[in-house]
Amino acid sequence: MMGRQIAHLVRLVDDLLDLSRVTHGRLELRWRARAAAGSGGARTATEPRRPRLIEAHGHELVFQCRDDQLAIDGDTQRLAQVISNLLSNSAKYTPPGGRITLAIEHDAAYAVIRVVDTGIGIPSDSITRIFEMFSQIRSDGHQTEGELGIGLALVRYLVELDGGYCDR
């Protein structure tokens, strides 16, 4: 239990430091041309950072990629961080034994990363707020456990720094 708590605390501090670096313009992306984004590449990128909540809650994690040859120019470490934060958020709000799907596809010149789950969903009036710093949505009595509300804000900052955008 102590190990889990320490790992959780380390992740929170790392996210806070990264968020500080991004908001102060001190984080530089390390671009690598043609990072594999197919289902195998996404699985490989997220495995070391795979959210423990997925396993702890008995969730099924499904990878979908229509084009295994899809490649992304970008910072593979930050891409893995974005995907990990999205999956962690999804795992928190999905009842035990749920299903989380990570879909990667392309739309014109952009890679689209989509996380879909069998969780409680996001109220439509909160969609724009979920990517704001320290934003926490509490619905149906669900309480966040020791969270700061920075994971999705960090996702937005990293994606925008890389020239992309976040929406629902």
Residue, then its C-alpha position, 0 to 999 in steps of 0.5 A: m500500500m505504501g508503494r502505491q501511495i508513493a508512486h501516486l505522490v511521485r506522479l502528482v509531483d511530476d505532473l505539477l512540475d511538467l505543468s509548471r514547465v509548460t505554463h512558463g514556456r520551459l518545456e521543449l518537445r523532443w521531436r522524433a520523426r515518424a513515431a509509430a502510432g499503430s496499435g502496437g506502437a500505442r501499446t508499447a508507448t503506454e506500457p511503462r506508464r500504464p495506469r495501475l488503476i486499469e488493472a486495480h479496477g479490473h478494466e479491460l483495455v482495448f487498442q484500436c487502430r485502423d492503420d497500423q502504418l500510421a505514424i506521428d511526428g512528435d515527442t514520443q515520451r510526451l505522447a505516452q504521457v498524454i495517453s497515460n493521463l487520458l487512460s488514468n482519468s478514464a479508469k477513475y470514472t469507470p466502474p470496476g470491470g469496465r471497458i476502456t478503448l484507446a482508439i488512434e486514427h488519422d483525420a487529414a494531417y492530424a492524428v486523433i487519439r480518442v479514449v472511450d469508456t463505460g464510465i459515468g460520462i462527462p456532463s455536457d456543461s462541463i466539457t469545456r472545463i475538464f481541460e482547465m487547471f485544477s478542474q474536477i467534475r464530481s457527479d453522482g456523489h463520486q469523490t476524487e481520491g487525492e487528485l489535484g485536477i491537473g492531469l487533463a490540463l497537462v494533456r491539453y497543454l502538451v497537445e497544444l504545445d505540439g500543435g494539436y487541440c483537445d475537445r470532447 
